[in-house]
Amino acid sequence: MQRQAHAAIGQPLEGEGHGLRRTGYLLGVSDLLWIPQAGLISIALGEMLAGLSGAGAAGPHSASVSGQLFLIVAAMVCLALLRAFLQNRALNGARRIARKIQSRAREHILQVAVERSPCADFPASGAFAARITEQVDLLGPYYRNYLPQVMRLKLVPLAIVLVTAWFSWLAALILLICGPLIPVFMALIGMRAKAASAAQQEELTRLSGMLLDRIRGLETLILFGAADRTEDDIRTAGERFRLGTMRVLKIAFLSSTVLELFSALGIAFCAVYVGFSLLGDIEFGTWGAPLTYSAGLFVLLLAPDFFAPLRAYAAAYHDRAAGLAALEKLAALVEEIGPGSPQQPECVFRDNPATVASKVLSSPPSIRFSDVTLCLAGRRIFANMDLEVAPEETVFLAGPSGSGKTTLLDCLLGFHMPSDGEVRIGGQSVRRVAAPLRRNVIWISQSPRLFHGSLKANLLKGVESGAPASEDDLWQALRLAGAEDLVRRLPLGLATPLGEDGFGLSVGEIRRVALARAAMRRNATLVLADEPTAGLDDDTAADVIRGLKTLTAGRTSLIASHDPSVLEMPGRTIDLADLVSGVREGAIP
């Protein structure tokens, strides 16, 4: 599939990897341009010193020196402009690629979340939000700062050492001794930094989830007098997060100390050597001829730039630690919320799957499970299962918990793919039509989700794209679900705002509104319901059952339920405990 073009979440594509390496090389070339620029500076200052020592010399010689200085200054300005251009291009390129990787990582996580079965457990909203925002944001500094510095590090220090060795082998030796100590110590510190950063990210995730959960249940906490205890819990969690942040900062400051110490020592040793050589106190370290003023100044100008890539690499090492920790956490998140069984590659068809699905679902489809075997988490759920549902037939899936009722519905929607056998809808493989099928089915679950917004906006989410829906249609759907009186009693009617997850309504009221939303999908020809009356009182359950009878009329329907009242509806009842062989006790439902 196209979505599998990259190996793992948060990893750059092949072209992006080349782009990041290219930005690193551009940074390296801009640093290498400092070598001729430093040479021109040292030559210019040498000529000026020679001119001062030879004051009173002939006029033509003075004019010649002035002309040379003008050319040198012009060349220096050109090199400076070229360096600025290369650096700007490299930084903008790295920033652009990092943004693409972050956007694709978020898209991938959201896509995996969308493909998750609506019946499956999902991480706390606060934890999920923290990972898809803060942790994905940590990938940006890693890719735009750290990876280009790796390429830069391969070019600049070696080139500066070779150029320095041309004038003084001792100065080059000083750089070679002091330089590698920086990445060695940074690697040692980086191991600790990665562990601390991973722990801090996990603490942030827990804190975000805790805060969101407490805010959602604030009214309940106040009613039960638990607000003070909640305040203490939040204070304790905040203190843990503060201490973790300070641990990460302590490691970052330690790395900065190591960085500055060795770079300062290296530059100081070079300055001491050059100074004593020019004074005549040191007469070795060169290739025979004594070190001149221009050569000594050239070596001193190059020394800081030898350490500049090392310092930039070390400074970005903390970004690396945070980025790698974020990659691990995001990979764990995708594994946690990903499909229960691996999605097998889709075949290539001449017809568009959406077109095929629209043909299949234009009338109530037949359903067939042929010799289906399914394993989840190393356990066999179905073994050689056969099941056939005729068009417009209503089938009730009964059986004890763990017999596979919910898993069977998930297979029908393509959330689980069998290892053997075939699931077909309207004669077409579910692999072919699963994605468009999910957008054209009436789905009723025992834990429906309502969203922040008006009640009307929630009902309109059930309307097919492009289909008209009048206010009379909304009231008709509410009447079908037994929720008309409920909505008319609300102060603002259809405009009544709802909180996240239907906050402000009871469980039974949420179930009725969700049933009305399902009824808005008038063109759907397939109804799937999972324990639609679970946890409801008798009156609310009766309303839901009446609505189900209306929705299932003229549609192919599969309803999983333990409720005897639901099983008394017209249709065929199948006990999965008798139908399915190979189901193990305690299997995932």
Order of alpha helices (4+ residues) and beta strands (2+ residues): alpha-alpha-alpha-alpha-alpha-alpha-alpha-alpha-alpha-alpha-alpha-beta-beta-beta-alpha-beta-beta-alpha-beta-beta-alpha-alpha-alpha-beta-alpha-beta-alpha-beta-alpha-beta-alpha
